Amino acid sequence: MPAFLLLSAATAPAQEAGQEVANAAEQETAVRYSVLYLEPAVPVSGEIDFELPPPGIPQSPELDPEFQERMQDIQQFNESITDSEIMAGAWDNSLVEQLNSLGSLQQQQGDHLGAIETHERAIHVQRINSGLHTIEQTPLVGQMIDSYIAMGDWTQVDVYQNYLFYIQQKFYGNNDPRLIPALGDLANWHARAFTMRQGESLAMRLSSAQMLFRAAARMVEVHFGPDDDRYIEYLRGVARSAYLVALNQDLLRELARAQFRAPQETLRDMLYWHFPIVPTGFRAGEDALLAIREFYMDREGEAEQLAEATAQVADWYLLFNRRAPARDMYLEAWEAVAEEDNAEELRRQLFGQVREIPVFASDDNEWMVENMGFIADVEEVVDYDHIDLRFDVTQWGEVRNVVSIGEPAPEAESQHGWVRRAVRDSMFRPMLVDGENVRSDGNLFRYRYWY
């Protein structure tokens, strides 16, 4: 399984029986050097050393040359809001736009608590003037969510993500195509929250993500047809949720408990199509990936995309040890580009090197990296490092003979051991030669991990 989906801490080496509890400093070190997140593998050329591009960690707002200018704007908005309150009262509808502008400036300054307070007041004024469930409040709620994400307050992110969907469903109804983005946004949030291990029940996250992705895909298909590009986006979401379900079957027992099942029944009843509360793994993923393949089969001039979609179906079969259909699908993917002028180059790009699977499992990697500083339940600053690994991949995608390149620093030994174990458990798309999947030895990859 792709290691980058595992948001879990590597345990420190076991202590000898009877040893005293470690002192506070040792405990702090054990937490500090645990692996929090493993990014997707990046292939390395044996002759060229390189550095992974630094993650896009945002700089302090105070370093922005426009910081002082925004401070002046904030002061002016505060004065303007005070004048409006004197002239028209504290609940005048004209305050909403001013409060929204003020909150946006506070957000840019990094004052997220202030921005939340300002946007919350704007929402309150808007509800008084336009009604409790007015759709006009959705941009303001979205701004609040952005601030809570920036603060790493995942409990409040969850509250307002669900509220944002609720007000849109209440306003549009459950079969209005304008609800489609809301379905997708909430589905993505539940998938991310699962990866971060946020929430009382992780099974509820999987259930919600799959129901919402399926509802979004179905609504696009019904209202806009299966040729709409969003159809592919949401089908990938279904496949991603199905993969997480397959990896975490033991969690699904939680859905038998009334306290967890009841909210899922409520969510299901809010959707136009009533999908099963208990999510499925292999079958849901297979259906979604086959539908994506069919999407490209019906299009002219997209042989490369068809080959990749077919290869992803083969990858799926390989993940579930269905070797015969996997082999057949890989051959179909190989032949899909046979009539292209650059067939050999396309085959080299698609199948000339092993590739970690499923490829869609890394769809949220950029979002995860952007928010790594808020994920760890520790006070220290989250940091990252990398490890180079050489290993073989069998014709059936299994990893063998994992070897580290270079010696790690003593404090990184447990991290490197965790990464090696995770990679050993992962699967890769094998290389293809003349349409046949073959073993490849000595593959070199770089992995960046966060701790």
PyMOL commands that set and color helices and strands:
alter all, ss='L'
color gray80, all
select helices_A, chain A and resi 3-5+24-32+61-63+67-88+95-108+112-130+135-151+154-172+177-195+202-224+229-247+249-256+258-270+282-297+303-319+323-336+343-351+359-362+365-370+372-374+410-424
alter helices_A, ss='H'
color red, helices_A
select strands_A, chain A and resi 37-38+42-43+355-357+384-393+399-404+427-429+431-433+436-438+440-450
alter strands_A, ss='S'
color yellow, strands_A
deselect
rebuild
show_as cartoon
